[in-house]
Amino acid sequence: MERVPSSQLARAYLEKRSRELRHGGFKSVRYSVELFVSKYGEQEVTELTRAEGRQFLELVAQLSPTVGRSSTARGLSLEQLVQRSSYGPTRITARTQRRIWAQVNHWLDWCVYEGHLDQNPFRSVHFDPKVRANPYAVPTDAEVVQLLGAEEPVLRPLLLICLLSGMRAGEAAGLLRQDLVSKGQHGLFFHIRPNTVRLLKTEAAERLVPVHPQLVPVLAGLPSRGQLFPDLTVNCVTKRFTELRRQVQLERPGLVFHSTRKWFVTQCERAGVPEHWTASLVGHQSARSENGLTYGIYSAGISDQQKRSIVDQITLPT
């Protein structure tokens, strides 16, 4: 395997992401990755170990929330920023630490995808700080009816796919026609995997999800090759969903496009589907059984037939 400095791969990754993300999102990714390479950029990417990951997390936890916003701090290395932060009493929140950590890991996952690494050495490094979950609202059935009833021409197919599969917006918007695979008697499945359009949030996010029967005619109306949604990005989905909410007068706090995923999970829960089965369908990283077993370690996962039986019983409200 070719030995490549971390800084070189970081430049290539950021150049790619600059074309994919809106300005604010890219600034956040660039800050996190450049923070990392300011200390470890001279190391070959294949030389990175768990030790560097743990050390990076320890240093990030010492940063002040003001250094990232200060114009005088631009161009400073991670260690210089830590030194400057030592003069103040406050530190960045656990949520910000996790965002930085996740963005660095996403870059390393890209390095694996591009063949520069066999595996991400930081995936086994545990992130300790507790982070309060975002309070996303679960849409009521009446709200789902309102959203679908608006017949928004661009967003509606994606909205249906996410409601009936539990996909994240980025996963659905990045689907290719070749990501639809036949599983014989079990029918058509979405193969959610890294592709030329997008990577995935976590390793657990790669999965096979049955195509709900109501989605078959929806998919027939989408492009027959390449991207199913060539004109949709996550940013575009977010903006269109905000406009759709205003159109149907749904201004409830916490109701965002990601809420479609929570609706799917809620329908599974109401149908009595075991939590670890639902987790395997939506790509959650730590699916556990009632006995506390981590299924990613101790189970081969649920069968295609079991997945099909779960998805087919989800029904859209009318």
C-alpha positions, 0 to 999 in steps of 0.5 A: 500500500502506498505510503501517503502523508496525512496532510496530502490526503487531507487536502484531497479530501477537503477539495472533494468535500468543498464541491459537495457541501454548502459553505457553512458545512464545509467550514466545519469539516475543514476546521476539524480535519485541519485541526488534526493534520496540524499535529499529525499531518507529517505522519504517514496515514498508515502510521496512525494508531489508536494512540494518536486518536486518544491523544487527539481527543484529549487535546480537543477537549482542552479547546476554548469555544472562542478560539475557533471564532477568533480571527487571530487564531487562524493558522495556529496549530492544535497545540497552539490553540490548546495553549491559548485556551489555557488562559480561559475557564471555558471549554468546548461542549461534548457535542462539539468535541463529538462533531470534530471527532466524527468529521476526522473519522469520516475523512479516515473512512474516506481514506479506507474507501480510496484504498490508502488504509486497510481500516480506520484505526480510530474506530475502536477509540471510545468517545467518553463524553456524554452528549444530549441527543437532539430533540427531533420530533416524531411526526404524527400520522396527521402531519405525515398526511399533510406533508404527503398531501401537498404533492411536492413534486421534487421532494415527495419521492424522497420523502416516501422512501425515507418514511418507508425505509428509515433512511437518512436524507443523505443515504436516500439522496445518494442512491444509485439505480445499481443500489437496487438489488433483487433478493429472489423470493424476498423481492427488491432491496435497497443496498445502502453502501458507500458509492461514487456519490456519498459515503456513509455515516458509520460502518453500521450504516451499510445495510440491505433494506427491503423496498416497501411495495408502495415504493415500487411505482415511485422508483419506476418514475425515477431515472433508470440509470445513475443517481435516482435523485441527481438534483438533490443534495442534503442541503437542498432536501433541508431547504425544500422540507422547510418550505414544505412545512411552511406551505402546509403550516407545520411549524412544530419545533423539532420537526425536520426531515430527519423526523421521517426516520423517527417516524419509521422507527416509531412504527416498528416499535408500535408493531412490536419489532424488537429494538435490535431488529429495527436498529439493523434496518436503520443502521444504528451502530449499537443494536442491543438485545433485551439481554444487553448483547451487542448484536454487531459482535454476537449475531449474524443479523436478521434474515432477509425474510425477517426484514421483509416481514417488518417493512411490509407491515409499515403502512402510511396513514390516510 
